[in-house]
Amino acid sequence: MAKKATIYHNPKCSTSRQVLEMVEAAGYAPVVIEYMKAGWTKKQLKELFAAANLTPRQALRTKAAEAEELGLLNPKVTDAKLLDAMIQHPVLVERPFVVTAKGARLARPKESVREIL
């Protein structure tokens, strides 16, 4: 019986694809959530970030053009504003996130996912 995992995945991202392969190779049958299509809820992001022991600022994809365009790189921007922006623009969430029974990780670097596999 395969072990359970969830990956918040962007198939256009090479790191995300590599992490998905790592999860599968470790014997997991992951639920793949393409968050760029599915979007996020505030509750979902808060729970995911808490499980991964990250703040919204730490989970912000600073390389996304929207981060700069929306002024989110300013350290004075609140977590609440970051969360609202992430809901409106799912690309602002760094990827991939993986959740297993052992915990949640932002797989950056991708090898960090091994901690929960």
Residue, then its C-alpha position, 0 to 999 in steps of 0.5 A: m500500500a502506497k504512503k499518502a502525500t499531497i504536493y502543491h504542484n506547478p507542472k511548469c516548474s522543473t523543481s516541482r516536477q523533480v520533487l514530484e518524482m522524488v515523492e513517487a520514487a519514495g513509495y508515495a501515491p501523492v495527491v497532486i494539487e495544481y494550485m495555479k488552477a485550483g487557487w488558494t484559500k486564506k485558511q488553507l495557506k495559514e494551515l500550510f504555512a503553520a505546518a511548514n513553520l513558515t511565515p507568509r513572507q518566507a513563502l512568498r515567491t519573490k521571483a514572481a513579477e507580481a511580487e515587485e509590481l504589487g510592492l510586496l517585496n517591501p518588508k513593511v507589508t503585513d502578513a495579512k496583505l501578503l496572504d490576500a495577494m497570494i489568494q488573488h495571485p497564486v503564482l506568489v506562493e513559492r513551490p512546491f509544498v509537500v505534506t505527509a504524515k511526517g510534516a509539511r515542507l516547502a521543497r526549496p531546496k528540493e532535497s529538504v522534502r526528504e525530511i518528511l518522506 
